[in-house]
């Protein structure tokens, strides 16, 4: 595992040694395993070398060693920034993109993140005022955690390092409720009360006076105008530029390929610009209904890539404990398992891959993006009592419970988006949790309101705002980053170049909804085969419901009275009742059971283990 760790201020020396030893001794034995300690500040780094393999070891310093940086990620506009900084008198000693951050801090101070095009979590120590500056990239591709420890502030790319520094392991019941509602922990919260995530597009300046928090970037409405052809051309130009930027590397680059529109577009554009044979990697399942291997193979043949396939089945649950250990925060996205397996598979051939995350969120790729705006239009003609009645009976409608709950939510955009966020919630958490929280008291409703406040009076844009603010960084991007980093593989996300994000977010909704990802389809219709352009969204569906009806030690071994009973806020009797109903085939609680399994295993690994 690769990443950064450090502390500002005083902390127990033994605990700090444990924290830094944790990051030094995990992950590949390449690049830097370095520590800088001075004046109550300590920085540590575990590097995966992608650019300037020999010269990029960290921390990296300025000319007189008074500014130091540790950095996880890539800066794609490093060449233009370097030229600008050199013209201002700064002297570079490496070819690493990391050094741009050192001199960029000297030149631009807290405005530095706004200058960067890339994915990043970094810490800059400035000896002049004994400050530490932390920043996370705009959309949250790279993780960054902070916690108060004794009289200092500890920070790290992983939760585990903070625990080594002595952070309290008290579990936050509000975050537990949210995790079981949406399958991840949204926003700044984590399951540990003492630890928070630095939110995307946010920086922190840490001094003796405290912590100054600044939001340097957020989505904002700025309507895109022009003909549809002109908009599609602009999307194409932005995506093509983004792909070219993300091919920058001193190691072989490949791509994940599912056979869908998004990854096919990335592979097609990368294939035009990559100097060499592009390697592609796909993952499939033995269950035919979940398998897209044939489509991925078709795309690979079309572009002539060097293609590799991996098949996953329940037997691969043998690595479930490793999955939990690598993730740090629990993530009940079952696709994390095949993502980790295909990352390890790809890492045998390449050190960097391009992925298709973000396209669905930007271009209305999910069924809910197309259905919810339409249903909200119809709902405007219904009287208020219709929604109240649906709400009142929703929990008593058996197999119709979910569609009735959805109908009740159509009263407003806020309620509908909240229900959309809870779409993996087949059984309300209140029925098997003992937290005394609901979506209001847990803060989940407030998060929906915060995200949608950044959008126009447009149901699709409001839904997109929530997805980009929470669902994307806290589920999809976290899933890919942790899985790839566990395999010493860097995953790059061309659809999430911030210039493309800002533009696509404001493409008119009627154009996005004119057909399946119409704006993107028009933009790449001369690159992607017609067979792929005409496919609807398939999804990466791990057959967990079937798995929970079969026997495997990774499931049965965790779902026991001893483990479930020892995990806080779970109603043990209710959990086992759900499992029995699922195994008998009386109901489908596969998603709920996966959340329980992940939470129980996480608690044992990260809270009880020490």
N, C-alpha and C positions, 0 to 999 in steps of 0.2 A: 504494500500500500504506500502511496506517495502523498506528500502534503507538507504543510507547515505547522509549526507549533511555537508557542512562546508565552512569555509572561512579562507584564509591566508592574513594577513595584516589588514588594517583599512577599515571599512565600516560603514555607518550610522547605529547606534545602533538600532533604531526602525525598520529599514528594516531587519536587521539581526535577530531580535526577531521574525519578521513575518516569515522569512525563516525557522527558526528552529521550530517555533510553527506549521508550515505547516507539517513538517515531524513527529512531535510528535503526532499530533492529527488526522492523517490519518492512516488507517489500523487497525490491530487487537490490542486489549489491552492485549498483552502478550509479554514476553521477555522484552527487554530494551526500555525505552523512555528517553535516557540519553544524557546529554550535557557536554562537557568539554570545559572550556574557560580559556586561559592563554596566556599571552605575544602576544596578537594580533592574536591568532589562536583560532578558535572555531570549535568543531566537534559535530555533532548530528547524532543520529541513531534511526531507527525504525526497530525492529527485529522481524522476524518470527522464532520462536524457533524450530529447527529440531534436533540439536545435543547439549547435555548438557543443558537441558531445564532450570534447576535452576541456573547453574553457569556461563552461557555464556553471561550474560548481558554486553552491551558495553557502552562506550569505555572500552577496556581491556588494562592493563598497564604492564610494566616490573616490576622488583623487587623493584626499587626505584622511581617508578612513573615518570620517565623522558621520557619514550616512551609510546605513546598511539595509539590505532588503532580503527577505525570503519570499518566494513567489511560487504559486501553483497555477499552471495554466499556460496560455500562449497569447502573445501580442502580435496580431497579424499585420498591423501597420508599423512595425518596428523600424523598417528601413526609412520611411518618410520622417518618422519622429527622430530617429538618430541623426539624419541629415540636418534637421532643424536645430537639434541640440548642439551638434558639432559647429554649426554656423554661429551659435551663440557663445562658443568658447569652451564647451565641455569636451573632455578627453575620454575616449573609450579604450578599454584594455581587453575586451572580449568581443565576440560576435554574437553573444547571447541576447535574446530579447529582454531578459531580466535586467540588464544594465540600463536599459531605457528608463526603467522605473526609478533608479537611483538619481540619475541626472534630471529626469522629469520632475521628481519631487523638488529638487533644488530650484528648478526653473518655474514650475507652476503651482507648487504647494498642493492645497486641497482640491484644486481644479484638475489634478492629474488624471483621475479616472475618466473624466469627460473627454480626454484626448485619446483614449485607448479604444482600439477596435480589437476585441478578443474575448477570451474567457479567462477569468482570473479571481484569485483570492490572494492578497498579498499583505505584508506588513513591512512598513518602513520605519526604522529607528533613526531619529535625528538627535545627535549628541548636543547640538547647540542649545536646544531648549528641553532636552531630555524627554522628548515626546515619541509616541508610537502612533502611526497612522495606519489604519486597517481599511481595506476596501474589497467589495465583492462585485462581480460583473453585473451588467444591467439586468439580465434575465435569470441569473442564478444557476449558471451551468456548473460552477465550482462552489462547493460548500464552505462555510466558515462559521465556527461556533465561538461564543465568548461566555465567560463566567467570572464572577467575582470570587477571588480566593484570598482569604486572610485580608491583607491590606493591598492586594494587587488585582490586576485583571489578567486572566489567562485566556489564550485563544488558540485555536487549532482547526485543522481540516477535518478532524475526526472527534467523535465524542470520547473515545477511549483515552486519548491523551489528557483531556480535562479531568477524567476520573482519576488518572494517575497523579494529577496535581492536587487531589484531595477535595474535589468538588462534591457537595452533598448529593447523595443518591436518592433523595426523597422524590417519589413519583407524584406528578401533578394530576389530580383527578379530572380537571377540566380538559387537559390534553388527552387523557385516556378516552374521555367521551368523544372528543373530536376524531381521534384515531379510529375508533370503531364506527364513527359516522361516515368518514370519507376515505378511510384506509391509509391515511398518512397524517402527519402533523402539520397543519397549514400555518404559514406565516412565520413569525419569530419564535413561536413556542416550540419546545421539545417535550418529551415525556418526563424529563427531569426538571423540577421547579427551578433549580439553580442555573440551568443552562439555557441560553437562547441562541437562535440563529441570527446572524447578520442578514437582514433581508436583501434581496436583489436590488441593485442600484443604490446601495447605501454605503456610506463611509463613516468611520469613527476616528476621532482625534482624541488620544488618551494622554493626559498630562497630570501633573500634581493637583490641578484644579478640578479634575474629574473627567468625564467622557462627553465629548461633543459629537452628537449624532447628526448626520446630514444626508438627506435624500437627494442625490445628484442626478437621478434620472427616473422618470416614470412615464407610463403611457399617457398620451394626451390627444384629445380629438382634434384633428386638423384635416377636414374633408379633402379627399383626392378628387380632382376633376379631370375631365378629358374623355375621349371616346374609349370604348372598351378595348379596341385594338391598341391604343396608346398606353393604356394601363397595363395590358398584358405584356407589351414590349418593355415597359419599365420594370415590371416584376422579373422578366427574363434577364435583363441587364444586371439587376441587383443580385439575383441568384447566381448568375454566371460569375460575376465578380467575387461573390462570397466563396464559391467553390474554389476558384483559383487561389484566393487568399489561404484557404485551408489545406491546400496541397503543399504549402511551405513546410519543409522538413528535411533533416539530414539522415533520415531513416526511411525504409519502405512504408508506403501508405496504401491502405486497402479501403474497403467499404462494406458495411452491413447491407444485405440485399434481401428484402422480404418478398419481392414480386409485386408490390403495390406501387401506386403512382409516385409517392414521395421518394422512396429509396431508388426507384428506377430513374427518376429525373436526376438525382444526385450522381448516380453511377454513369448515366449518359453524358452529363456535362463533364464529370471528372475524367471520363475516358477520352474526351476531346483534348484535354490539357495535360494529362499525366504523362510524364516522360518514362515510359516503360510499360510492362504488362500489369494492368490493374488487377489486383486480387479481390474477389468478393466472397462473402461468407453468409450463409443462410442457416436457419435452424427450423426444423420441422418436428412433427409429432407422429407417433405411430397411429394415433386416432385420426382417421381420414378427414373428419369434419373440422379439425383444428389445423390441418397441414396445408401449407402454401408452397411446399418445396417445388412442385411442378412449375408454378408461375415464376419463382425465382430462377429456376433452371432455364426457363424460356428467355427471360431478360438477359441472363448471363450469356447465353448462346447468341442472342441478338447483338450484344455489344462485344462479344469475343473476349470476355474476361476470363481470368484463371479462377474458376469457381470451386468453392469448397462447401460441402453440406454436412450438417450435424443433425442427428435425430435424437429426440428426447422422449423419455417415457418415465413412468412412475419409479423405475429403478434408480433414476438419477436423483431421487430424493435423498440418496445417501449423502449428498453434499449439502443438505439443508442446514446442518449446524454450522458449517463453514460460511454459508450464505449469511446467517444471522450474525456471526462474528465479524464479518467484513462490513456489514451495513451500519453498525453502531446505533442508529435510530431504527426502530422497527418500521418496515414498509410492507404492507399487506397487498402488494401488487405481485401476483403469482408469476408474472412475466420476468421478475427479477431472476428466477432460477434459470430458465433457458438463456437469459441475457448474460449471466455469469458464465455459463457453460460455453456459449459461443465466443465470449470474449477470451476465455482461456484457450479455446481452439484456434482463434485468429492470432493470438499472441505468439504462437509457434511459427508464424509466417511473417507477420508485420508488427510494427510498434505503434501504429497509428491508424485509425479508421474514421471514415466519414459516416455519419448516421442521418436518418431522416426525421428526427424529432422536431416538433414545432410546426410542421406543415398543416396538420389537422387543426391546430388551434388558430393559426393565422388565416386559413382559407376555408373554414366551415366544413371540415371533413367528417365530423361525426353526425350520426343520424339526429341527435338532439339539436345540433346546430340548425338543421333544416326544419325539424318538426316544431320546436318550441316557439319560434317567432310566428309560425302559421297558427298554432293553437292559441297563442296569446291574442292574435287578431280575432279569432272566433270568440274567445272568452270575454271580450269587451262587450259583447251583446247579451251576456247572461246577467241575471240579477244577483246581488250579493248573497242572498239566502241559498243559492245553488252551491256556492263554494262552502258555506258554513255547513250545509247538509252533508256534502261529500266528506268534509273534514271530520264530522261527527261520527260517520259510519265507517270510515276508512279502516279502522283496526278490527272491524267485525265482518269483513268481507272475504275472508279466507284467501283463496288463490287470486282474487281480484283486488287484494289489498293495495298492491303497488300501483296499478293504473288508477284506482280511486284516489290514492294519495296524490298522484300526479295531477289528476283533474282538479283536486282541491287547491293545489299550489298555483294554478293558472290565474288566480285572483290578481297577482301582481308579478312584475319581473323579479323583484327581490325574492319572493317565495318560490317562484318557479326555478330560479337559479340555485337557490338553496336546496331544493328537491333534486335538481340535476347533480349537484355536488354530492348528494347522498345516494346516488343511483346504485352503488354497490351494497347498500344497506338493506338486505332482504328481510332482516328482522331488526326492529328498532333496538338500539343499544340499551335502552331503559329496561328491556325485558330480561337481560342477562348480565347487566352491570349494576354495581352498587355504589354509584358516585353521587347521586342526588343532583345531577346536572342535566340540562337540556340545551338546545342550540342557543338559547338566549344567554343563560348563565355561563356557558362554556366559552362564549365569545365568537362562536361560529357565524351567527347571524350578523354580528358586527363586521366580520371579515368580508362577508358578501356585500354589505353596504359600503365598506371602504373601497372595494374593487370597483363596484358599479358606479360609484361617484366619479370615477375617472373617465366615464363614457358618455356619449350623447344619449338622447332619449330614443334609443334604438335597442330592441331586445337582443339582436345578434351581437352588437358591439358590447353590450353589457355582459353577455355570457362569455364572449371572448376575453373581456377584461378580467373576469374571475379566473378563467382558465390560465391566462398568461401570468397572473399574479400569484396563484397558488398551485393549481393542478400541475402546471408545467414544471416549475422549479422543485416542488416538494414531493412529487411523485415521479414523473417521467425522466426528468434530468438527473435527479438524485439516483434513480434506479440505474441509469446507464453509467453515470460517473463512478459509482461505487463498484459496480460489476466490472467495468473495464480497468479501473485502478487496481482492483484486487489481482488482476492478471498482468499488471504492468503494461497496460495497453491504453493509449490516449484516444478518447473519442471526441471528434470534432463535429459541430452541428451547423452546417451551412445555412439552414433555414433561419437560424437565430442570430445572424449578423444584425446588429441593432438598426442599421439603415434599412434593411429589408423588413424587420419587425415594425418599425415606425410607419413605413409606407403601407404594408399589407394590412395593418390594423385599421387603417382609414380608407381602404378600398370600399366603395359603396356596397352596402349589404345586398341590394337587389342583384348586383353583378355576382357576388359570391354565391348567392342562392339560385342562380339561373340554371344550375345543374351541379352535378357532383364536383366540388372544388373547381368550379368553372373558371375562375380567374387564373388559377395555377395550370389547369389543363390547357387553356388557351396559350399560356406563356411557354409551355414546353411541348406543344403538339408536334413539332418537327423533330423532337429528340426521342420521345418515348413512343414505343410501338403502339399502334391503334388498339391492339388486344388489351393492353394495360390501361390505356386511356378510357376504355369503355367499361372497365370493371368498377363496381361500387366498392365502398369500404368493406374490407373483410375483417380486420382486427386480428390482434395477436392473442388468441384465446387459449390459455393453458387449461386443459381439461381437469380442473381441480375437483369438480363435483364428482366425477367418476373416480378420481383418486381416493377421495374420502370414503367411497363405498368399497374400496379394496384395502388389503392389509399391507402396511409397510411400517417398519420399525421407526422411521422418522416421524410418522404420524402417531402410531399407537404409543411409542415411547414417551412422547411429550403430553399427550392427552390422557393423563392419569390423575387419579385423585391426589396424589402427592404433589405433582407439579402444578396442576390447575388450582388446587386448594391453597398452595403457598403463594400464588400470584395475586396481588392486591386488586380489589375492585371487580373481580369476577364472581358471579353467583355460580358456584360449582354445580349445584343441582340443575340450574337452568341450562348451563352449557352442555351437560351430558344429556339432557332431554332433547336439545337441538341435534346432538350427534346421533342419538338413537332414531329420531324421526328421519334424519337424513339417510342413515344406513338402511332403514326399512323402505325407503323410497316414498315416504309419505309427504316429503317436502324437499326442496332444494336449498340447503343451508351451506353449500360449498364455500361461498364467499365469506360468510360469518365464521365458519370453522377455520378458514385460512387465516383470518384476522386473529382469532383466538390462538391458533398454533404459533403464529409469528410473535404475538405479544408474550405468550408464556415462555417461549424459548429465549426471547430478548431479555426478559426479566431475569431469568436464570443466568444468562451469560454476562449481563452488564450490571445487575444490581446485587444479586445474591453471590456471584462468583468470588467477589473479593472479601 
